[in-house]
Amino acid sequence: MKKEKMSRLLSGIILIVLGILVAIFREGALDVYFGIVCCASGLLLLIYTAYLVSKKEQLTPSGFIIGSVLLAMGISLFVHWITVAFLISFIVVAVLGAGVGLVLYGAYLLSKKEQFNGFLNVIIGVVAIVLSILYKTVPDFAKIFWVIVGVVIAVYGVLEVASAFIEKK
């Protein structure tokens, strides 16, 4: 199996499991489940990256870094150093910051007469800002939001798995 196909298959399976867990359990009971997914994802990514190193593939350090961070997050969730609620709050704030950055980058692209990419970045940035603000300020939105996010993650995972099997050899 080609490395792109294998990585799509692995990431798709992980996304399906994560999406289902997020949609079903939301914030309440996610510490253990999210810890399991983080540990499994981190280990798979580290093993896969080590395999690519053994095959003398050209790599960036991102596989080792992301795998190690995921493994550390999973272990931290298991031993209760952090909670999923803390991670979610951190991610929401990061999404807010990324949204502002995308709006600014989109404005820069628009000033350079790159209309499509500029508008796309501005729209995605505004959506990220609005979603993160709604998540933090409207309590009922948070409940619906995580079901939507879970479903979207799972559907994206299914598409990844399907594309791994459909991809030409």
Protein Blocks (a to p, Z undefined) as FASTA:
>chain_A
ZZklmmmmmmmmmmmmmmmmmmmnmmmlmmmmmmmmmmmmmmmmmmmmmmmmmnopacdf
klmmmmmmmmmmmmmmmnomacfklmmmmmmmmmmmmmmmmmmmmmmmmmnopaklmmmm
mmmmmmmmmmmmmmmmmmklmmmmmmmmmmmmmmmmmmmmmmmmmpcZZ
